[in-house]
Amino acid sequence: MAVPKRKTSVSKKKMRRSHHKISSPNVAEDKKSGEYKLSHHVDLKSGYYNGKKILDI
């Protein structure tokens, strides 16, 4: 059975877990309205996506 030879230090443990973080959502400012929205998503208030009218609201 494999047994660690030495105790893992706090520093090593934290270095290993440095990538275990929650990434923030990709929020972009709308060009027409100036409001913030998720990028690559249709703006539900105006119905525009990439400068084109997609939804009739």
N, C-alpha and C positions, 0 to 999 in steps of 0.2 A: 504494500500500500504506500502511495506517495505521500510523504509528509514534508511540509516546508522546513527548511533548515533554520531559517531565522524569521522572526516576527516582521510582518510588513509594516514599515514605518508610516506615520500619518502623512508625511510628505509624499511618499510613493502612492499611497492610497488616493490622495487628492489629485495627484497628477493623472492617475488612471481615470478618474471620474470627471476630469475637466471638460470632457465632451458631452456629458450627460446633462445638457441644459435644454430648456424649452426655447425654441426659436420664435421670434416675434413675427406677427403676420405682416405680409408685404402690403403696406398701405401707400397709396399714391393719391395726389391731389388731382381732382377732375379739372380738365382744361376749361370747360365752359362754365360750370357752376362754382368752381373753387372749393367744393366740398371734398372731404376725404372718402375714398372708397377702396375696396380691395382691387388690386391690379388684376387684369385678365378676367374681370367680372363685369356683367352688364350693370349700369347704373339704374337702379329700380325707380328712381324718382323721375328721370328724364327719358329712360328707355334707350339711351345711346350706348354703343360699344364701338371703340376704335373710330370715333367720329361719324358713325353711321347709325341711323335710326333702326333699331331692332324690334323693340316692343311698342305697341300702340297703347298708351296710357291715357 
